[in-house]
Amino acid sequence: MSAAVWRRFLGIGEPIAVPLPDLARRIARVQLAAARRIAAPWAGAYRSAFKGQGIEVADVREYVPGDDARTVDWRVTARTGRLAVRRYVEERNRTVLFLLDVGAGILAGSGDRTLLDVAAEVVALVGSAAVAGGDRIALAAWSDRLELDVPPARDRAAMLRAVGAVLRLGANERPSNLAAALALVPRRLRHAGVLVVLSPFGGTGYGRLLTALARRHELLLVRLWDELAGIGSAGRWVPARAAGGAAGWGVAAMAHPPAELEAVREDVVTVSPRTLLAPVLGRAFASRARRRYA
């Protein structure tokens, strides 16, 4: 008996392609998600997670366990006989660079959302919080070459235009070269900033670059992963859409982060087309804030 007959016998029928909404509806959906998050708690969570380190001294206070030893003010300590640390005016107006991998596979996805839609919504949510916090946002989309370059801007309208440009990129069957994209980050983030990388993180050769960038910049890695995407051939059958858009039967799988991300695993958030992004990103912000103040 053929596989198709068995599928009909089991009551699961043939896969039905779910058409993607038109571009205008996709952009409107992302903009609506971002608009709902322009609120003090969301922006505050972002500021707590990605707090800048200023250079202007505000005052000094007594040292408490866990303070950075580099902030000890030895002159005040010698004068008072009590260990004191400097407190700085928080530095804002930083640049948040979104580095988006748009190589082959980014249009995979199940249902009526692709990984590209998910990436655009993440840019809108995090970008909205960054703009509300006074930071600039910039975006670079890469496959094995630069596909889109959005210069730094500090207004929400520019951020939403960037989101629309991401969704207009369309199909791209070019391979990903994440290592080459990361190698150019120092030219785009010349000062300490926030680097948000959105990618399926396939392949190899980029782990050391991420580790080096994490020493200078705040890092948020968003792994775009759909365990239902692609056409499978065995196991637990689920409806899926291949990278080219064709419907088929996929195999549900666990999203195990690649070994290249091991050194920066605390900065990795895995999302899929079914992820409720706002609460997941909110928890990631809170976790980062706890690590900062631990």
C-alpha positions as CSV (number, residue, x, y, z in Angstrom):
1,M,0.0,0.0,0.0
2,S,1.4,3.4,-0.9
3,A,2.3,6.1,1.6
4,A,-0.5,8.3,0.2
5,V,-3.1,5.6,0.7
6,W,-1.9,4.9,4.2
7,R,-2.2,8.6,5.0
8,R,-5.8,8.7,3.7
9,F,-6.5,5.5,5.7
10,L,-5.2,7.1,8.9
11,G,-7.4,10.1,8.3
12,I,-4.7,12.7,7.8
13,G,-5.4,13.2,4.1
14,E,-3.1,15.1,1.8
15,P,-1.3,18.3,2.9
16,I,-3.1,21.5,2.1
17,A,-1.1,24.6,1.4
18,V,-2.1,27.6,3.6
19,P,-1.6,30.7,1.5
20,L,0.4,33.5,3.0
21,P,-1.4,36.8,3.5
22,D,-0.6,39.5,1.1
23,L,2.3,41.8,1.8
24,A,0.2,44.7,3.1
25,R,-1.6,42.4,5.6
26,R,1.7,41.0,6.8
27,I,3.2,44.4,7.4
28,A,0.1,45.6,9.2
29,R,0.1,42.5,11.5
30,V,3.7,43.2,12.5
31,Q,3.1,46.9,13.0
32,L,0.1,46.1,15.2
33,A,2.2,43.8,17.3
34,A,4.8,46.5,17.8
35,A,2.2,49.2,18.6
36,R,0.7,47.1,21.4
37,R,4.2,47.0,23.1
38,I,4.9,50.8,23.2
39,A,4.4,50.8,26.9
40,A,6.5,51.7,30.0
41,P,6.9,48.1,31.3
42,W,8.1,46.8,28.0
43,A,10.6,49.7,27.5
44,G,11.7,49.4,31.1
45,A,12.4,45.7,30.7
46,Y,14.5,46.5,27.7
47,R,16.5,49.2,29.6
48,S,17.1,46.8,32.5
49,A,18.4,44.1,30.1
50,F,20.6,46.4,28.0
51,K,21.6,49.1,30.4
52,G,24.4,51.2,29.1
53,Q,27.6,51.9,31.0
54,G,28.2,55.7,31.1
55,I,31.5,57.6,31.5
56,E,30.2,60.5,33.6
57,V,30.4,59.9,37.4
58,A,27.2,60.7,39.2
59,D,28.3,60.0,42.8
60,V,29.9,57.3,45.0
61,R,28.5,54.8,47.4
62,E,29.8,52.1,49.7
63,Y,30.9,48.9,48.1
64,V,28.6,45.9,48.3
65,P,29.6,42.3,47.3
66,G,29.1,41.8,43.6
67,D,30.1,45.3,42.5
68,D,32.6,45.6,39.6
69,A,36.1,46.0,41.1
70,R,36.9,48.4,38.2
71,T,34.4,50.9,39.6
72,V,36.2,51.3,43.0
73,D,37.1,54.9,43.7
74,W,40.5,54.5,45.6
75,R,40.8,58.2,46.4
76,V,37.4,58.2,48.3
77,T,38.3,54.9,49.8
78,A,41.6,56.2,51.2
79,R,40.0,59.4,52.5
80,T,37.1,57.7,54.3
81,G,38.6,54.4,55.2
82,R,35.6,52.6,53.6
83,L,35.6,50.9,50.3
84,A,33.6,53.0,47.8
85,V,32.6,52.6,44.2
86,R,31.6,55.1,41.5
87,R,28.1,55.3,40.1
88,Y,27.9,56.5,36.5
89,V,25.3,58.4,34.6
90,E,23.7,55.8,32.3
91,E,24.8,56.0,28.7
92,R,21.9,55.9,26.2
93,N,21.9,56.9,22.5
94,R,23.6,53.7,21.6
95,T,23.1,51.9,18.3
96,V,21.2,48.6,18.2
97,L,22.2,46.7,15.1
98,F,19.8,44.0,13.8
99,L,21.8,41.5,11.8
100,L,19.3,39.4,9.9
101,D,20.2,36.2,8.0
102,V,18.0,36.0,4.9
103,G,19.7,33.1,3.2
104,A,18.0,30.0,1.8
105,G,15.5,28.6,4.2
106,I,14.3,31.8,5.9
107,L,11.0,31.6,4.0
108,A,10.3,28.2,5.4
109,G,7.5,27.9,7.9
110,S,4.3,26.2,8.7
111,G,0.8,27.7,8.7
112,D,0.5,31.3,7.3
113,R,3.8,32.6,8.8
114,T,7.3,32.2,7.6
115,L,10.5,32.6,9.6
116,L,10.9,35.9,7.8
117,D,7.6,37.1,9.3
118,V,8.8,36.0,12.7
119,A,12.1,37.9,12.2
120,A,10.3,41.1,11.1
121,E,8.1,41.0,14.2
122,V,11.1,40.5,16.5
123,V,12.7,43.6,14.9
124,A,9.5,45.5,15.4
125,L,9.2,44.6,19.1
126,V,12.8,45.0,20.1
127,G,13.2,48.0,17.9
128,S,10.2,49.7,19.4
129,A,11.6,49.2,22.9
130,A,15.0,50.5,21.8
131,V,13.5,53.7,20.2
132,A,11.4,54.3,23.4
133,G,14.7,53.9,25.4
134,G,16.5,56.6,23.3
135,D,18.6,54.2,21.3
136,R,19.2,54.3,17.5
137,I,18.4,51.2,15.4
138,A,20.2,50.0,12.3
139,L,19.6,46.8,10.2
140,A,21.7,44.7,7.8
141,A,20.2,41.7,6.0
142,W,22.6,39.1,4.7
143,S,22.6,35.9,2.7
144,D,26.1,35.3,1.3
145,R,26.1,39.1,0.5
146,L,24.5,42.2,1.8
147,E,20.8,42.3,0.7
148,L,19.5,45.2,2.7
149,D,21.3,48.0,4.6
150,V,19.3,50.4,6.8
151,P,21.4,53.2,8.4
152,P,20.9,54.1,12.1
153,A,17.8,56.1,13.0
154,R,16.0,57.0,16.2
155,D,12.4,57.3,15.3
156,R,9.7,54.6,15.2
157,A,8.6,55.5,11.6
158,A,12.1,54.6,10.4
159,M,12.0,51.4,12.3
160,L,8.7,50.4,10.8
161,R,10.0,51.3,7.3
162,A,12.9,48.9,8.0
163,V,10.4,46.2,9.0
164,G,8.5,46.7,5.7
165,A,11.7,46.5,3.8
166,V,12.6,43.2,5.5
167,L,9.2,41.7,4.4
168,R,9.6,43.0,0.9
169,L,12.9,41.1,0.4
170,G,11.0,38.2,-1.1
171,A,12.3,34.7,-1.9
172,N,16.0,34.2,-1.7
173,E,17.6,30.9,-2.5
174,R,21.2,32.1,-1.9
175,P,23.1,30.3,0.8
176,S,23.8,31.9,4.2
177,N,27.3,33.1,5.2
178,L,26.8,34.2,8.8
179,A,30.5,34.3,9.5
180,A,31.1,36.9,6.8
181,A,28.3,39.0,8.1
182,L,29.6,38.9,11.7
183,A,33.1,39.8,10.5
184,L,31.8,43.2,9.3
185,V,30.0,44.1,12.6
186,P,33.0,46.1,14.0
187,R,32.7,48.4,11.0
188,R,29.0,49.0,11.7
189,L,29.2,49.1,15.5
190,R,32.3,51.2,16.1
191,H,31.3,51.8,19.8
192,A,29.9,49.5,22.3
193,G,26.2,48.8,21.4
194,V,23.6,46.1,21.2
195,L,23.9,43.4,18.5
196,V,20.7,41.4,17.7
197,V,21.4,38.5,15.4
198,L,18.4,36.7,13.8
199,S,19.2,33.5,12.1
200,P,18.5,29.7,11.9
201,F,22.3,29.5,12.9
202,G,23.1,26.6,10.6
203,G,26.5,25.8,9.4
204,T,29.8,26.4,11.2
205,G,32.6,28.9,11.5
206,Y,30.8,31.7,13.4
207,G,31.0,30.7,17.1
208,R,34.3,32.4,17.8
209,L,33.2,35.6,16.1
210,L,30.0,35.7,18.3
211,T,32.1,35.1,21.5
212,A,34.5,37.9,20.5
213,L,31.6,40.3,19.7
214,A,30.0,39.5,23.1
215,R,33.0,40.9,24.9
216,R,32.4,44.4,23.5
217,H,28.7,44.5,22.8
218,E,25.4,43.5,24.4
219,L,24.3,40.3,22.6
220,L,20.8,38.9,21.8
221,L,20.7,35.9,19.5
222,V,17.3,35.0,18.2
223,R,17.3,31.5,16.6
224,L,14.6,31.3,14.0
225,W,13.5,27.7,14.0
226,D,10.4,25.9,12.8
227,E,10.4,22.2,13.7
228,L,7.4,21.7,11.4
229,A,9.0,23.3,8.3
230,G,10.4,21.2,5.4
231,I,9.2,18.0,3.9
232,G,9.7,14.9,6.0
233,S,9.6,11.2,5.2
234,A,9.1,9.4,8.5
235,G,8.1,9.7,12.1
236,R,5.2,11.9,13.4
237,W,3.6,13.6,10.5
238,V,2.6,17.2,10.7
239,P,1.5,19.7,8.0
240,A,4.5,21.7,6.8
241,R,5.6,24.2,4.2
242,A,8.9,23.8,2.4
243,A,11.3,26.7,1.8
244,G,9.9,27.0,-1.7
245,G,6.3,27.3,-0.3
246,A,5.1,23.8,-1.3
247,A,2.9,21.9,1.2
248,G,4.0,18.5,2.5
249,W,4.3,16.3,5.5
250,G,7.0,17.4,7.9
251,V,8.5,15.6,10.9
252,A,8.3,17.4,14.3
253,A,11.7,17.7,15.9
254,M,13.3,19.3,18.9
255,A,15.2,22.6,18.4
256,H,18.6,21.8,19.7
257,P,20.9,24.8,19.5
258,P,24.1,24.1,17.5
259,A,27.4,23.7,19.2
260,E,28.6,27.0,17.7
261,L,26.3,28.8,20.2
262,E,27.5,26.9,23.3
263,A,29.8,29.8,24.5
264,V,26.9,32.3,24.3
265,R,24.0,30.0,25.0
266,E,22.6,32.3,27.8
267,D,22.0,35.0,25.1
268,V,20.1,32.6,22.8
269,V,16.3,32.7,22.4
270,T,14.6,30.2,20.1
271,V,11.4,31.2,18.4
272,S,9.1,29.7,15.8
273,P,6.0,30.8,13.8
274,R,3.9,29.6,16.8
275,T,5.8,31.4,19.5
276,L,4.1,34.2,21.4
277,L,7.0,36.6,20.9
278,A,6.2,39.3,23.4
279,P,6.2,37.1,26.5
280,V,9.2,35.1,25.3
281,L,11.2,38.2,24.6
282,G,10.0,39.7,27.9
283,R,11.3,36.7,29.8
284,A,14.6,37.0,27.9
285,F,14.9,40.6,29.0
286,A,14.2,39.7,32.6
287,S,16.7,36.9,32.6
288,R,19.4,39.1,31.2
289,A,18.6,41.8,33.8
290,R,19.0,39.2,36.6
291,R,22.4,38.1,35.3
292,R,23.5,41.8,35.1
293,Y,22.6,42.5,38.7
294,A,23.5,39.1,40.2
